[in-house]
Amino acid sequence: MKRFVTFTSDFGTRDSYVASVKLRILSEAPHCEVIDVTHEIPFFSPALALPPLVDIMRISPPGTIHLCVVDPGVGSTRRPLAGEGQNAFFILPDNGLPLLLTEWVEGLVFYHMNSPEIFGGEATATFQGRDLFAPAVVALAAGKMTPKDMGPRVATDSLTSWADPPESSDGRLLAWNVDHFGNILLDYYALLLPEKVDMSHAGTAIPYVRRYQEVPKGSLGCLVNSSGWLEIFCREGNASKKTGMGIGHLIAARIEGGSGRRLLSKGLKRPS
């Protein structure tokens, strides 16, 4: 039976890192299909892996294993974790992202993989994606182990936390991604569509619309995209280039009506 594994990282595609991890998995678990979500997460920014994970989890079949390696603490005492919740499995380091995931995945529980040798892993100094996390994926995919078998349970309140940046609570939204088309994705996830969104750039209001075609070509607009995220777009243009905004920028916004939630209630700073 085919087993799906999603793979998210900050490895990029220029080097052999992604291929090494995938080959380690597929050589030992050939029944797996490894789906590349993205390998362009900004370096050393684990929290920014949360949005693509949230997106992909919505359409993943039960039993999918989500491997996410954005690991500024590789080689340190940070804990490697295996998690389980809502019929999904997670393999990733304790870098702040697991705690954020508990806010989005009901009943998510993590276990500390403190003896990786029991599933053929090794806590090497620089490439634990291949040497520790990939063997953990294999053990789960093969049905040899469950997360609970991989080590002691980790209390949620002991997971690495992220400090709230002061600017996160002043009514401004964070740009967490700029996609291939130059659309600026903001950290507001709509559960019900807002009735009104007030936002401006360089003193000019950015209209809130339902479809791209509601603004003239070359003009800015904002809408809730098909994945639920509020985004700024430029019709048949590049909003990031037009505004000069990129990942990490903040923009003031007032949202009225509907319902939704902020993406990163725990912030973006590195763990203390």
N, C-alpha and C positions, 0 to 999 in steps of 0.2 A: 504494500500500500504506500502510495506517494505521501511524503511528509514535507510540508512547506516550512521553509526557514526564511525569514526576512533578515536582511543584513544592512545595517546603517552604521556609518563611520565618518571620521574626518580624514580618512587615508588619502583621498584623492584617487586619481586613476593613472598618474604618471609612473608610479613605481609598481613593484610586484606585490605589495602588501595585500591588496584585495584578493588577487589570484591565489596567494599562499593560503589565506584563511579558507577560501572556498575549496581549494584542492584538498586541504586537510580534512574538511568535512566530507566531501564527496568521495574521497578515496576510501573512507571508512564507513560511510553510510550512503551508498550509491542510490538508494531509494529516495533520497532527499532531492528537493528542488529548491535551490537557493535563489531568492528574489532580491536583487539589488534595489534598495529603496533610494538611497543616495549615499555617496561617499564625499560629499562636498559640504558637510557641516563645518562651520567656521572652526578653525583649529582651537582645541582646548576649551570648547564651549559646550559642555554636555547638555545644558538646559535647552539649547537650540535644536537638539535632536528630538525633543518632545513633540513638536507639531507634526513632523512627518510620521512619527510613530502613532500619534492619535489618528491621523488620516488613514494609515494602512491597517490599523487594528479594526476599523469599522467594517472593512470588507474581507478580512482574513477568516478562513474557515476555522472551526474549532480544532484545537490541538496545534495551531501554528506556533512555532518557536521564533521569538523575536531576539535576534542578536544585535546588540548595539555597543560599539566600541568607540567611544570618544573618551580618552583616558589620560588626562594630564597627570594622574597619579601613578602611572605604570611603574612598577618596580619598587613602590613604596609600601607602607603598611595598610593602604586602603584595601577594603575587603572586596574580593570577587563574589558576586551574588548570583543565585538562581532564584527565580520567582515564578509564582503561579497565581492566576486569578482570571475569572471570567472565561474559562476554557482556553486560556492562552498561557504560554510559557515565556520567560524572559531570562536572558543571560547577559550580564553587564556588570561593570564595576560600580562600587558604591561611591559615586562622584557627585551626588546631588540629584541626578536624574531619577533614581529609584523612588526617592521621597516624592518628587513631583508626580511620578506615575501613580502613586497611591491616591492622588487626588482625582485621577481620571479613570482608574480601574478599580471597581468595587471588589472588596475582599482580597486585594492583592497582598500576598505574603512572600517574604524573601528569606532565603537561607544562605548562610555563609559557607562558601566552598573552601573550607579551611584545610582540606587535605586533598588537593587536586590529583594526587597520584592514584587515588581510588578509581578514577575514571580515565586514567592515562594522560592527565594534564601535568603541567609543570609551571611553577611561578617564576618564569625567566625574567631577566632584568628589563628588556625593552620591547618584546613582541608577544605579549600575553594574549593578544587577539588570536594568533595562530597556536600558541603553545598551551594555553590554559582554557580560553573560552571556546575555541573550536572543538576540542575534545569533550567539553561539557555538552555542547550541542549534540554531538554524536551519541553520547550516552543517553540523552533524553530521546533523540529521534529513534534510536534502536530499541527503546523500551527497557534498557538495562537498569535505568535508575529514574527516580522522580526527583524533583528539587529537594524534597524532604530527606532523601537518601544522601544528599550531597553535603550535608553539614547542619549545624544547629540553626534553629530559627532565629531571625533577627527581629528584635522589637522595632516596630515602626518608628517610635520616638527616638531610637538610637541611630537611625539612618542619617547619613550626612545631610545637613540642611544648608540652605542658601540664604544669605542675608538679604533683606529687602532693600533695594536701592531707594534712596529717598525720593527720587523722581518718579517712582512707579505709582505713587498715590496722589499725584497732583493733577489728575485728569488728562494726562498725556498717554498716548498709546505707543507701544514699542514696535518698531519694524523688525520682525524676526526673520524675514526672508525677502529676497528679491528673486522672482522666478525667471525662467528663460526668456519670457516676454517683457521683462522689466516691470511687471506688476509688483507693488509693494504690499506684502502681507503683514497685517497688524495683529497685535495680540488680543483680539476680541473675537470670541467664538459665539456665534448667534444660535440660540436654541429656538427662538422665535424672532422673525425679522423685525428690526427696529422700525418705528414709524418715522423717525427723523434722525439724521446724523449731521451735526454741524461741524465742519472741518474746513480749514482754509490753508492756502500756501501763498506766501509773499503778498498777503493782504487780499487775496482773491478767494472767494468761496469755492470749495470743491463740491459740486452737486452730488447728492445721494440719489442713486438711481437703482433700477432693478436689472437693467441690461446694458451692455456696452454701447449699443446703438442709440441710446437716449442722449448722448452728447455728440457734438460735431467731431469729425475726424481731427486728430491732433490735440484734442482737449482733454483735460483731466476730469475724472469722476471717481466716485467711490461706490462700492456695492458689497453685498455679502455674496461670496463666490459659492460654487456648487459644493464645496467641502465645508462651508459654514464660517469661513474666516472673512472678516472685514478686510477689504483690499482697496488700495488706490491704484487706478489704472489710467493709462493714456490711450484713447481709442486709436488703434492702428499705429501706436507709437510706443515709446519707452518712458514710463512714469518715473523710473529711477533717474534716468538721464535728464528728464525735463525738470525735475524738482531738486536734483542733487542729493536726494535721500538714499540711504543704503541701510544695511543691517546695523542695528543698534541705535539708529536715529529715533527720536521721539517727536510726536506730533500731537498738538492739543485737539481734543475731540469731545463733543457732548452728544451722548446717545440717549434718545428718548423713546419710550415704548418698547415693546417686544421684551425679550429676555435673553441673557447670555452670560458669559463668564470671561474673566481675564485668563490668559494662558498661564502666566508665570507668577502666581501669587507668592512664590518663594524667591523671586528675583533672579538675577543673572550673575551675581558675583561668585568668584571661586569659593569653595568651602574654606572656612577658617580653620 
